[in-house]
Amino acid sequence: MSPALLDQARPELKARLKAERQVLFHAFREDGKPEKLLRGLRQLVDDILGEAWLAARLPATTALVGVGGYGRGELFPHSDVDLLILLGAPPDAITQARLEGLVQLLWDLGLEIGHSIRTVDECMVESAADITVQTSLLEARLVTGDAPLFAQLQERYQDALDPRAFFQAKTAEMRLRHAKFEYTAFSLEPNCKESPGALRDLQVILWVAKAAGLANSWGQFATRELITHEEARQLMEKERAFKDIRVRLHLHTGRREDRLLFDVQTAIAESFGLTGDAPGEGARRASEYLMQRYYWAAKVVTQLNTILLQNIEARLFPQPAVAVPINACFNDVNGFIDIAHDDTFEKNPSALLEIFVAMTERPDIKGMTARTTRALWHARCLIDEAYRLHPVNRAHFLRILKAPQGLVHALRRMNDMGVLGRYLPNFRRIVGQMQHDLFHVYTVDQHIMMVVRNLRRFTMSEHAHEYPFCSQLIANFRDRWLLYVAALFHDIAKGRGGDHSQLGREDAFEFCRDHGLSEADTELVVFLVEQHLTMSQVAQKQDLSDPDVVQSFAALVKDERHLTALYLLTVADIRGTSPKVWNAWKAKLLEDLYRITLRVLGGEPHSADRELRMRQQEALATLRLFGLDQSAHEALWSQLDVVYFLRHDASDIAWQTRFLHDKLKSDKPVVKARLAPIGEGLQVAVYVKDQPDLFARICSYFDRKNFSILDAKIHTTRDGYALDSFLVTEENFARNYRDIISLIEHELTGLLQAQAPLPPATRARLSRLSRHFPVAPTVELRPDERGQYYLLSIGANDRTGLLYAIASVLARYRINVHTAKIMTLGERVEDVFLVDGASLNNPRVLVQLETELLDALAI
């Protein structure tokens, strides 16, 4: 066939495809029926492919087969068209040329195709080796071409298909996919196709059922008693809802986008007709209403997915049901807990909590039977105010919290089944509630589950390598279950308006009182909920070398038990926000605060003299290991004051002494870098004759090199030299750190020597999240308690170059920076600077300074 024939078909088919797609999109926007659109797009593509196939004039013994979602008979607006070109025999040169022309034509028409060209034998080989190919062929559908050849493929496929092996492979694949999403559907930007509880989970059920010959539709599941008719209705409803969201995502973004990103959530919500509340405290956005609906739908799918997969597995792997009584309410049936009678929960509502007690006390139990899951799901409404007041139920709930193992699984199951929210009504209010603080990546309830999980991991020997200090502390902590109570309540008042720590404190107090906790235990839980943010704020925002800071914190925690409990909860809390928020530097700050405070609580005064002696002795011990002369340190140390020694670790003092002891009167800047002793990043020290705008100049260099500054210590020696140190990190430094160290030492030395004018600060582009959830910039400037310095507190969206933008403003006002506490919380920064300067004594200049800083912080 001449390529001219394909060229002749191309313009007409392309124009038709484009025009009819737009008609279908318009119809959907009018009627909002996703199934109609998906079928319409599939039929349109069927027709276009049929005409293209005729124009290609391929041999009669070839067939065009739809596979994957397209084979299933539905096509989303921007999804790939998955095709199999089935050959009766390996192609000759002419056929090969025609196949290439056909594929090129389909791409030219604007179809994003995923295609393979195989014989039947090749299909069988690929299917045996790859579960993905096997799955796509399960839904194969003849579009056009040789029907007997396609029938031959289907017959051989069915003969080779092992339903049991297919079930095991697909469920294993599903578990891996769930692990990728941290086993939760409740991330703030879920994937409506791949996340747990979303479309892919529904498709897995249909795939394994079809492979087993059990059902091809939700109605058939009900007819064949794998689920009830009501459950089948719910599945159809949730599937339609997810498809509707996915269609709207594709149409809104104009591409294949399955993630409900913050950028699009409001637009998708408004396309459903959802609106936000009137502005005010506790007002919710339209996107929050959309997402809460999404999470509740995912929760339903998760439950029914469990029921269906268990029932399908029971049909595929039949085995005698051996029931071993656990108690009057429950039996152990082949490793799963099962209700003794269909009406167990109705006759004994306390069993709604007792079943979770039993599961924590029986680690050999793998889960609940499908019958039990269904009964529990439907009986959860029995938990009401009277239920919550019953002493037996309160005792059961405390037994769950005190369980030596299985607590996290129990709480997660209780949350998924709606039991936890029924028993703790205020917890139910935060199920599926979003957090717009730019560093939490989970809904409030899932964040709480993560915090409990982190606390539990501290107690488990197999995780002791992750946080050895936390594992050591919790091993000796009495009644550690009180920490889990505090974790449950620490964020329970989020979104209620007001200070969630204070409101949560009241909820925690009521819970402890109602459940009979002692006065001392109640006080500890209430303290932890109320102060759960305090330790992080002190460690990351205040000067730990200041004895008053440590004494004040010690007075707050009162004793070692409260200190240890707060430290453990703080680490678990920060780790439960987002994998990006926690780092080794924050870990070090918290541990330093813990150890210093513990010494104060033990009766050791946190005096400057004592700390100075301790750090000097440790530094000298380190220096001796490197063979330095015993007096090598004296010249440098004589130029350093107490503040320097209090703000630097002994290892930092020793390191800086080693490379500076013979360069004290250097006319050239001395720049030295090394791998940070704690965590990732580089430690960079600068020694140079003090010069104007030094802090800003150094920040400008790191800004230009796309380094993030995690910490800065600024010091001026008695003889007028600046000795500044920075902790910096960069995305790819680990692979090339030796080259980067050399580059920094060379380039930064040259920059400081040149003393060129400061470059203008640039407004770097904000991240996607920051653009969608802007943080109102804040600037607070106040004298410290001694009146010697000013504390400058900055809050804003993070962006590249932000620290230099701040430093350049300070440089213009001749303000000296003594320390910089850089705290990055996801997409938000909360920085604290200790500054001084003559201009700070002029009230009018202070107003101008704050105005310029706000302008520099503005988006």
C-alpha positions in Angstrom: 0.0 0.0 0.0 1.2 3.5 -0.8 1.8 5.9 2.1 -0.3 8.3 0.1 -3.4 6.5 1.0 -2.7 6.9 4.7 -1.9 10.6 4.1 -5.2 10.9 2.4 -7.1 9.5 5.4 -5.2 11.6 7.9 -6.8 15.1 7.7 -10.3 13.8 7.7 -9.9 11.4 10.6 -7.9 14.0 12.7 -10.6 16.7 12.2 -13.4 14.2 13.0 -11.6 13.0 16.2 -11.0 16.5 17.4 -14.6 17.7 16.7 -16.4 14.7 18.1 -14.2 14.7 21.3 -15.2 18.3 21.9 -18.9 17.4 21.5 -18.6 14.7 24.1 -16.7 16.9 26.5 -19.4 19.6 26.2 -22.1 17.0 26.8 -20.4 15.9 30.0 -20.1 19.4 31.3 -23.9 19.7 30.7 -25.1 16.4 32.1 -22.2 15.3 34.3 -22.5 11.6 33.4 -19.0 10.1 33.4 -20.1 6.6 32.1 -21.7 8.2 29.1 -18.6 10.1 28.3 -16.3 7.1 28.8 -18.4 5.0 26.5 -18.7 7.7 24.0 -15.0 8.2 23.8 -14.4 4.5 23.5 -16.9 4.3 20.6 -15.4 7.3 18.9 -12.0 5.8 19.0 -13.3 2.4 17.9 -14.7 4.0 14.8 -11.5 6.0 14.1 -9.4 2.9 14.6 -11.7 0.9 12.3 -11.3 3.4 9.4 -7.5 3.7 10.0 -7.3 -0.1 10.0 -9.1 -0.3 6.6 -6.8 2.4 5.2 -3.7 0.5 6.3 -4.8 -2.6 4.3 -3.1 -5.1 6.6 -3.3 -8.9 5.9 -6.6 -10.6 6.6 -4.9 -12.7 9.3 -4.3 -9.7 11.6 -6.5 -8.2 14.3 -6.6 -4.9 16.3 -7.3 -5.6 19.9 -8.1 -3.2 22.7 -6.4 -4.1 26.0 -6.3 -2.5 29.5 -8.8 0.2 30.3 -9.6 0.7 26.6 -10.2 -3.0 26.3 -12.5 -2.9 29.3 -14.7 -0.5 27.2 -14.0 2.8 28.8 -11.6 5.6 27.8 -10.8 8.6 29.9 -10.3 11.9 28.1 -6.5 11.9 28.2 -5.7 8.2 28.9 -3.6 6.1 26.6 -5.3 3.9 24.1 -3.8 0.5 24.8 -3.7 -1.6 21.7 -2.4 -5.1 20.7 -1.9 -5.7 17.0 -2.3 -9.4 16.8 -0.6 -11.2 13.9 -1.3 -14.6 12.5 2.4 -15.0 11.6 5.6 -13.0 11.9 5.4 -10.0 9.5 7.2 -9.8 6.2 8.8 -6.6 5.0 5.6 -5.3 3.4 3.4 -6.0 6.4 6.1 -4.4 8.7 6.0 -1.3 6.6 2.2 -1.1 6.7 2.3 -1.6 10.5 4.7 1.2 10.9 2.5 3.4 8.8 -0.5 2.6 10.8 1.2 3.4 14.1 2.5 6.6 12.8 -1.0 7.6 11.5 -2.5 6.9 14.9 0.0 9.2 16.6 -0.5 11.9 14.0 -4.2 11.8 14.7 -3.6 12.8 18.2 -4.2 9.4 19.9 -1.7 8.6 22.7 -1.4 4.9 22.0 0.4 2.3 24.0 0.9 -0.6 21.5 2.5 -4.0 21.1 2.7 -6.1 18.0 2.7 -9.8 18.7 1.7 -13.2 17.4 -0.5 -15.4 19.6 2.5 -17.5 20.6 4.4 -14.3 21.6 1.4 -13.1 23.6 1.4 -16.3 25.6 5.1 -16.1 26.3 4.8 -12.5 27.5 1.7 -13.3 29.6 3.4 -16.1 31.4 6.4 -13.9 32.3 4.7 -10.6 33.1 1.6 -10.2 35.3 0.9 -6.8 33.8 0.6 -8.3 30.3 -1.5 -11.1 31.7 -3.8 -8.5 33.3 -4.2 -6.5 30.1 -5.1 -9.6 28.1 -7.8 -10.4 30.7 -9.7 -7.5 29.4 -8.8 -7.8 25.7 -11.6 -6.8 23.3 -11.6 -7.2 19.5 -11.9 -3.8 17.8 -11.5 -4.9 14.2 -9.8 -7.6 12.1 -9.6 -11.3 12.2 -12.2 -12.6 14.7 -11.1 -16.3 14.6 -7.5 -15.2 15.4 -8.7 -13.2 18.4 -10.8 -16.2 19.5 -7.7 -18.4 19.3 -5.9 -15.9 21.6 -8.7 -16.0 24.1 -9.0 -19.7 24.1 -5.3 -20.2 24.7 -5.2 -17.4 27.3 -8.0 -19.0 29.3 -6.4 -22.4 29.1 -3.1 -21.0 30.5 -4.7 -18.8 33.1 -4.2 -20.0 36.7 -6.9 -18.1 38.8 -5.1 -18.9 42.1 -1.7 -17.7 40.9 -3.3 -14.7 39.4 -5.1 -13.9 42.6 -1.9 -14.1 44.6 0.1 -12.0 42.2 -2.5 -9.3 42.0 -3.0 -9.1 45.7 0.8 -9.0 46.3 1.0 -6.2 43.7 -1.8 -4.3 45.5 0.1 -4.6 48.8 3.2 -3.1 47.2 1.1 -0.3 45.7 -0.4 0.4 49.1 3.0 0.5 50.7 4.1 3.2 48.2 1.2 5.3 49.6 2.1 4.6 53.2 -1.0 2.3 53.4 -3.3 5.2 53.6 -5.9 6.8 51.3 -5.7 9.9 53.5 -2.8 11.8 52.0 -3.7 15.4 51.2 -3.1 15.0 47.5 -4.4 11.4 46.8 -4.2 9.7 43.5 -7.8 8.9 42.5 -6.6 5.9 40.4 -3.7 4.4 42.3 -4.1 5.3 46.0 -5.5 2.8 48.5 -9.3 2.8 48.3 -9.4 4.3 44.8 -10.2 3.0 41.3 -7.3 0.6 41.1 -8.5 -1.3 44.2 -11.9 -1.7 42.5 -10.3 -2.9 39.3 -8.2 -5.5 41.3 -11.4 -7.0 42.6 -13.0 -7.2 39.2 -9.8 -8.7 37.7 -9.4 -11.5 40.2 -13.1 -12.3 40.1 -13.2 -12.4 36.3 -10.1 -14.6 36.2 -11.7 -17.0 38.7 -15.0 -17.0 36.6 -16.9 -15.7 39.6 -18.3 -12.4 38.4 -17.9 -9.7 35.7 -19.9 -6.9 37.4 -20.9 -5.6 40.8 -24.4 -7.0 40.2 -23.0 -10.4 39.7 -21.1 -10.2 42.9 -24.4 -9.7 44.8 -26.2 -12.4 42.8 -23.5 -14.9 43.6 -23.6 -13.9 47.3 -20.1 -12.5 47.4 -21.5 -9.2 48.7 -25.0 -8.0 49.5 -27.1 -6.0 47.1 -26.6 -2.9 49.2 -22.9 -3.3 49.2 -22.9 -3.8 45.4 -24.9 -0.5 45.2 -22.3 1.3 47.3 -19.5 0.0 45.2 -21.2 1.1 42.0 -21.8 4.5 43.5 -18.2 4.9 44.7 -16.8 3.7 41.4 -18.9 6.3 39.6 -17.7 9.0 42.0 -14.0 8.2 41.4 -14.5 8.0 37.6 -16.3 11.4 37.8 -13.4 12.9 39.6 -10.8 11.4 37.2 -12.7 12.7 34.2 -12.9 16.2 35.7 -9.2 16.1 36.5 -8.3 15.2 32.9 -10.6 17.9 31.4 -9.5 20.6 33.9 -5.7 20.0 33.4 -5.9 19.1 29.7 -3.6 16.0 30.3 -3.6 12.6 31.9 -3.6 13.7 35.6 -4.9 11.4 38.3 -3.6 13.3 41.4 -5.9 15.5 43.3 -3.3 18.2 43.7 -3.9 21.3 45.8 -3.8 23.3 42.6 -6.9 21.7 41.2 -8.9 20.7 44.2 -10.9 24.0 44.4 -11.7 24.0 40.7 -12.8 20.3 40.8 -14.9 21.0 43.9 -16.6 24.0 42.2 -17.3 21.9 39.1 -19.4 19.7 41.4 -21.2 22.7 42.6 -19.5 22.7 46.0 -18.9 26.1 47.7 -16.9 27.1 50.7 -18.2 28.6 54.0 -18.4 32.3 54.5 -15.1 33.8 55.8 -14.7 33.4 59.5 -13.0 31.3 62.2 -13.3 27.6 61.3 -14.6 28.3 57.8 -14.0 25.5 55.4 -13.1 25.7 51.7 -15.0 24.1 48.9 -12.0 21.8 48.4 -12.3 20.6 52.0 -15.8 19.4 51.4 -14.7 17.7 48.2 -11.8 15.9 49.9 -13.8 14.8 52.9 -16.3 13.2 50.5 -13.4 11.5 48.7 -11.9 10.1 51.9 -15.2 8.7 53.1 -15.7 7.1 49.7 -12.2 5.6 49.9 -12.9 4.3 53.4 -16.0 2.5 52.1 -14.1 1.0 49.2 -11.3 -0.2 51.6 -13.8 -2.0 53.8 -15.7 -3.7 50.9 -12.4 -4.5 49.2 -11.4 -6.5 52.3 -14.7 -8.3 52.4 -14.7 -9.2 48.7 -11.1 -10.3 48.5 -11.6 -12.6 51.5 -14.7 -14.1 49.9 -13.0 -14.6 46.5 -10.0 -16.2 48.3 -12.4 -18.5 50.1 -13.9 -19.6 46.8 -10.4 -20.1 45.2 -8.8 -21.7 48.1 -11.6 -23.7 49.9 -10.7 -25.3 53.2 -12.7 -26.7 56.0 -13.8 -24.0 58.4 -12.3 -25.0 61.7 -13.8 -22.8 64.5 -11.9 -22.7 67.8 -13.8 -20.7 70.4 -12.0 -17.6 71.8 -14.8 -16.6 74.1 -18.6 -16.5 74.0 -18.6 -13.9 71.3 -15.8 -14.9 68.9 -14.2 -17.9 67.3 -10.8 -18.4 65.6 -11.7 -19.6 62.1 -8.5 -20.6 60.2 -6.6 -17.8 61.7 -9.3 -15.1 61.4 -11.5 -13.9 64.1 -15.2 -14.6 63.5 -18.4 -13.7 65.4 -20.0 -16.7 67.1 -23.5 -15.7 65.8 -24.8 -13.4 63.1 -26.3 -11.1 65.8 -23.4 -11.1 68.2 -23.0 -7.3 68.0 -26.7 -6.6 68.3 -27.0 -8.8 71.4 -23.8 -7.7 73.0 -22.8 -4.2 71.7 -19.7 -4.2 74.0 -18.3 -6.8 71.5 -17.7 -3.9 69.1 -14.7 -3.0 71.2 -14.0 -6.4 72.7 -13.1 -7.8 69.3 -10.2 -5.3 69.0 -9.1 -6.3 72.5 -9.1 -9.9 71.4 -7.1 -9.1 68.3 -4.4 -7.3 70.3 -4.2 -10.2 72.7 -4.0 -12.8 70.0 -1.1 -11.9 67.7 -1.7 -15.1 65.7 -5.0 -13.7 64.4 -4.5 -12.4 60.8 -7.7 -10.3 60.7 -11.4 -10.6 60.6 -13.6 -12.9 58.5 -15.7 -11.2 55.8 -18.8 -12.0 57.8 -17.4 -10.2 60.9 -16.1 -7.2 59.0 -19.6 -6.7 57.4 -21.4 -7.2 60.7 -19.1 -4.8 62.5 -19.4 -2.2 59.8 -23.2 -2.3 60.0 -23.3 -2.4 63.8 -21.0 0.6 64.4 -24.1 2.8 64.8 -24.8 1.1 68.1 -22.1 3.2 69.7 -23.9 6.1 71.1 -23.7 8.3 74.3 -25.0 5.5 76.5 -22.5 3.1 75.0 -19.6 5.5 75.7 -20.7 5.9 79.4 -20.8 2.2 80.0 -17.9 1.1 82.4 -17.4 -2.1 80.5 -16.8 -0.3 77.2 -14.5 2.2 78.8 -12.5 -0.7 80.3 -12.3 -2.4 76.9 -11.0 0.8 75.3 -8.3 1.2 77.9 -7.3 -2.4 77.4 -6.7 -1.7 73.8 -4.5 1.3 74.6 -2.5 -0.8 77.1 -2.1 -3.7 74.8 1.5 -4.9 74.6 1.2 -5.4 70.8 -1.1 -4.8 68.0 -2.2 -1.3 69.1 -1.5 0.5 65.8 -3.3 -2.2 63.8 -6.3 -2.1 66.2 -6.6 1.7 66.1 -6.3 1.8 62.3 -8.9 -0.9 61.9 -11.2 1.0 64.4 -10.7 4.2 62.4 -11.3 2.5 59.1 -14.5 0.8 60.4 -15.8 4.0 61.9 -15.6 2.6 65.4 -13.0 5.0 66.8 -14.8 8.0 65.6 -18.1 6.7 67.1 -16.4 6.1 70.5 -14.5 9.4 70.5 -17.0 11.9 68.8 -14.4 14.6 68.6 -12.1 12.3 66.7 -14.8 11.7 64.2 -14.8 15.4 63.4 -11.2 15.2 62.2 -11.6 12.1 60.0 -10.7 13.1 56.5 -10.0 16.7 57.6 -7.3 18.5 55.6 -4.5 20.5 57.0 -3.4 23.6 55.2 -0.1 24.3 57.0 2.2 23.1 54.1 4.1 20.5 56.1 1.5 17.9 57.0 1.0 15.5 54.2 -1.9 13.6 55.8 -5.3 14.3 57.1 -5.6 15.0 60.8 -6.8 11.5 61.7 -4.1 9.8 59.7 -1.4 12.1 61.1 -2.5 11.0 64.6 -2.3 7.4 63.5 1.2 8.0 62.3 2.2 9.6 65.6 0.9 6.6 67.5 2.8 4.3 65.1 6.0 6.2 65.6 5.7 6.0 69.4 5.1 2.2 69.1 8.1 1.8 66.8 10.3 3.3 69.6 9.3 0.2 71.7 10.1 -2.4 69.1 13.6 -3.9 69.0 13.5 -4.3 65.2 13.2 -0.6 64.8 15.7 0.4 67.5 18.3 1.4 64.9 16.0 4.1 63.6 15.9 6.2 66.8 18.2 4.5 69.3 18.0 7.4 71.9 14.1 7.3 71.8 14.2 3.5 72.1 16.5 3.8 75.1 14.2 6.3 76.8 10.9 4.6 76.2 12.3 1.2 77.4 12.5 2.7 80.9 9.3 4.8 80.7 6.6 3.6 83.0 3.0 3.3 81.7 4.0 4.2 78.1 0.4 3.8 77.1 -0.2 7.3 78.5 1.9 8.6 75.6 -0.6 6.9 73.2 -3.5 8.7 74.9 -1.7 12.0 74.5 -1.0 11.2 70.8 -4.7 10.5 70.2 -5.6 13.9 71.6 -2.7 16.2 70.6 -4.4 17.4 67.4 -8.0 16.3 68.0 -9.2 19.9 68.1 -7.7 20.9 64.7 -10.1 22.9 62.6 -12.4 23.7 65.5 -11.3 27.4 65.7 -9.1 28.7 68.5 -5.9 27.2 69.9 -6.1 23.5 69.2 -3.6 22.7 72.0 -5.9 24.3 74.6 -9.1 22.8 73.2 -7.4 19.4 72.9 -6.3 19.8 76.5 -9.9 20.0 77.6 -10.9 16.9 75.6 -8.0 15.0 77.0 -8.9 16.0 80.6 -12.5 14.8 80.0 -11.3 11.5 78.6 -8.9 10.8 81.5 -11.6 11.8 84.0 -14.3 9.6 82.4 -11.9 6.6 82.1 -10.8 6.7 85.7 -7.1 7.7 85.2 -5.3 8.8 88.3 -4.7 12.4 89.0 -1.0 12.1 88.2 -1.6 10.2 84.9 -4.3 12.8 83.9 -1.9 15.6 84.6 0.8 14.1 82.4 -1.6 13.5 79.5 -3.1 17.0 79.7 0.4 18.5 80.0 1.6 16.7 76.8 -1.5 17.7 74.8 -1.2 21.3 75.9 2.5 21.6 75.4 3.1 19.3 72.4 4.5 22.1 70.3 6.6 23.7 73.0 9.8 21.6 72.9 10.1 21.9 69.1 9.7 25.7 69.3 12.2 26.1 72.1 14.8 23.8 70.4 14.4 25.3 67.0 13.7 29.0 67.7 15.5 29.9 71.0 19.2 30.1 72.0 20.0 26.9 73.9 23.3 28.5 75.1 21.2 30.9 77.1 20.9 29.6 80.7 17.6 31.5 81.1 16.0 29.6 78.2 17.0 26.3 79.6 16.0 27.2 83.1 12.6 28.4 81.9 12.0 25.2 79.9 13.1 23.1 82.9 10.6 24.9 85.1 7.9 24.1 82.6 8.5 20.4 82.4 9.2 20.1 86.2 10.8 16.6 86.2 12.5 13.9 84.1 9.2 12.0 83.5 7.5 15.0 81.9 10.6 15.9 80.0 11.1 12.4 78.6 7.4 12.1 77.7 7.4 15.4 75.9 10.6 14.6 74.0 9.2 11.3 72.8 5.9 12.8 71.7 7.7 15.7 70.0 9.9 13.4 67.9 7.0 11.1 67.0 4.9 14.2 66.1 7.4 15.8 63.8 8.1 12.5 62.1 4.4 12.0 61.6 3.9 15.2 59.6 5.9 14.5 56.5 9.0 12.5 55.5 10.5 15.9 54.4 10.1 17.8 57.6 12.3 15.6 59.9 16.1 15.8 59.5 19.2 15.0 61.6 19.7 18.7 62.4 16.3 18.9 64.1 17.0 15.6 65.9 20.2 17.1 67.3 18.6 20.3 68.5 15.9 18.3 70.3 18.3 15.9 71.8 20.6 18.7 73.0 17.7 20.5 74.7 16.7 17.2 76.3 20.2 16.5 77.7 20.8 20.0 78.9 17.4 20.2 80.6 17.9 16.8 82.2 21.1 18.0 83.8 19.3 21.1 85.2 16.5 18.9 86.5 19.2 16.7 88.1 20.4 19.6 90.1 23.3 20.8 87.9 23.0 24.5 87.3 23.2 25.4 83.6 25.9 28.0 84.2 27.9 29.6 81.4 31.2 28.8 83.3 30.5 25.2 83.7 29.4 24.7 80.1 32.4 26.6 78.9 34.8 24.4 80.9 33.1 21.2 79.7 33.2 22.1 76.0 36.8 23.4 76.2 37.9 20.2 77.9 36.2 18.0 75.2 37.6 20.1 72.4 41.2 19.8 73.9 40.8 16.1 74.2 39.9 15.9 70.5 42.8 18.2 69.5 45.3 16.0 71.3 44.2 13.1 69.0 45.5 15.1 66.0 48.9 15.7 67.5 48.7 19.5 67.8 51.0 21.3 70.2 49.5 21.6 73.7 49.5 25.3 73.4 48.3 25.5 69.8 44.8 26.6 70.8 45.7 29.4 73.1 46.1 32.2 70.6 42.7 31.6 69.0 40.9 30.9 72.2 42.2 34.1 73.8 40.3 36.0 71.1 37.0 34.1 71.7 34.4 35.0 74.4 32.1 32.8 76.4 29.3 33.1 73.8 31.4 31.4 71.1 32.0 28.4 73.3 28.4 28.1 74.4 27.1 28.2 70.9 29.4 25.7 69.4 29.8 22.0 70.1 33.1 20.7 71.3 33.7 19.0 67.9 33.1 22.3 66.1 35.5 24.1 68.4 38.2 21.5 67.8 37.6 21.5 64.0 37.8 25.3 63.7 40.8 25.4 66.0 42.7 22.9 63.9 42.5 24.8 60.7 42.8 28.3 62.2 45.4 28.1 64.9 48.2 29.1 62.5 46.2 31.5 60.3 45.0 34.1 62.9 46.4 37.1 61.2 45.7 36.0 57.7 45.1 38.9 55.2 43.0 36.6 53.0 39.7 35.0 54.0 39.9 31.5 55.3 37.1 29.2 54.2 36.9 25.6 55.3 34.1 23.1 54.6 33.5 19.5 55.7 30.7 17.0 55.8 28.3 17.8 58.7 29.0 15.6 61.7 25.3 15.2 62.2 23.0 14.2 59.3 23.3 15.3 55.7 24.8 18.6 54.6 28.0 20.5 54.8 29.5 22.6 57.6 31.2 25.7 56.2 33.3 28.0 58.4 34.5 31.5 57.4 37.3 33.4 59.1 37.9 36.9 57.7 38.7 40.4 58.9 35.2 41.7 59.7 33.7 43.6 56.8 30.3 45.3 56.2 27.5 43.1 54.9 29.4 39.9 55.5 26.4 37.8 56.4 24.5 39.0 53.4 27.5 38.4 51.1 27.8 34.8 52.3 24.1 34.2 51.9 24.2 35.6 48.4 26.8 32.9 47.5 24.8 30.1 48.9 21.7 31.5 47.2 23.4 31.5 43.8 24.5 27.9 44.3 21.0 26.8 45.4 22.2 25.7 48.8 19.7 25.8 51.7 21.0 27.2 54.9 19.8 25.2 57.9 21.7 27.0 60.6 24.1 30.0 61.0 26.4 31.0 63.9 27.9 34.5 63.6 30.8 35.5 65.9 33.3 38.4 66.0 36.6 37.8 67.8 38.1 40.3 70.2 40.6 41.4 67.5 38.0 42.2 64.9 37.8 39.0 62.8 34.5 37.3 61.9 34.3 33.6 62.6 31.0 32.5 61.1 29.8 28.9 60.5 26.9 27.7 58.4 25.2 24.4 58.0 24.0 24.0 54.4 22.5 21.3 52.3 21.9 20.8 48.6 19.9 18.2 46.8 22.7 16.3 45.0 25.7 17.1 47.2 26.1 13.5 48.5 27.2 12.2 45.1 29.9 14.9 44.6 30.6 16.3 48.1 34.4 16.3 47.7 34.2 18.5 44.5 31.5 20.7 46.1 33.7 21.2 49.2 36.6 22.3 47.1 34.4 24.5 45.0 32.9 26.3 48.0 36.3 26.9 49.6 37.7 28.3 46.4 34.7 30.4 45.2 33.6 31.8 48.6 37.2 32.8 49.4 37.3 34.7 46.1 34.0 36.4 46.7 34.9 37.6 50.1 38.3 38.9 48.9 36.7 40.8 46.0 34.1 42.6 48.2 32.1 43.4 45.2 28.7 45.2 45.6 25.9 43.0 46.8 23.8 41.6 43.9 20.1 42.5 44.0 17.8 40.0 45.7 15.6 38.1 43.3 12.1 36.8 43.8 12.4 33.1 43.0 9.4 31.3 41.9 7.3 29.8 44.7 6.7 26.1 44.8 3.3 24.7 43.7 2.1 24.2 47.2 3.1 27.7 48.4 1.3 29.3 45.5 -1.9 27.5 46.4 -1.6 28.0 50.1 0.2 31.3 50.6 1.5 32.1 54.1 0.8 35.7 55.2 4.4 37.1 55.9 5.0 38.1 59.5 7.8 40.2 61.0 8.3 40.6 64.7 11.2 42.7 66.1 11.6 43.0 69.9 14.4 43.5 72.4 15.6 40.4 74.2 15.2 40.1 78.0 18.6 41.7 78.7 18.0 44.6 76.3 21.4 43.8 74.6 20.1 42.5 71.3 16.9 42.3 69.3 15.1 39.2 68.3 13.8 39.2 64.7 11.2 36.6 64.0 10.2 35.9 60.4 7.4 33.8 59.0 6.8 33.3 55.3 6.5 30.8 52.4 9.8 29.2 51.7 11.5 29.9 48.4 15.0 29.9 47.0 16.9 33.1 47.9 14.6 34.0 50.8 17.4 34.2 53.4 19.5 36.4 51.2 16.5 38.7 50.6 16.2 39.1 54.3 20.0 39.5 54.8 20.2 42.2 52.1 17.5 44.3 53.8 19.4 44.0 57.1 22.6 45.0 55.3 21.0 48.2 54.0 20.2 49.2 57.5 23.6 48.2 58.9 22.2 45.6 61.2 24.5 42.9 62.5 23.4 39.3 62.6 24.8 37.3 65.6 22.8 34.1 65.2 20.3 32.7 62.8 17.9 30.0 63.6 16.5 28.6 60.3 13.4 26.4 60.7 11.9 25.0 57.6 8.5 23.3 58.0 7.7 21.9 54.6 6.9 24.9 52.5 6.9 27.4 55.4 9.8 29.0 57.2 10.0 30.4 60.7 13.4 32.0 61.1 14.7 33.8 64.2 17.7 36.1 64.2 19.6 37.7 67.0 20.6 41.2 65.7 21.9 44.5 66.8 22.7 47.9 65.2 22.4 51.6 65.9 19.4 52.0 63.6 17.3 49.7 65.8 17.2 52.5 68.4 15.2 54.8 66.0 11.4 54.0 66.2 10.8 55.5 62.7 13.6 53.4 61.2 12.1 50.3 62.9 8.8 50.8 61.1 10.6 51.3 57.7 12.7 48.2 58.4 9.7 46.0 59.1 7.9 47.4 56.0 10.9 46.5 53.8 11.2 43.1 55.3 7.5 42.4 54.7 8.0 43.5 51.1 11.0 41.2 50.7 8.9 38.3 52.1 5.9 39.0 49.9 5.0 36.5 47.2 
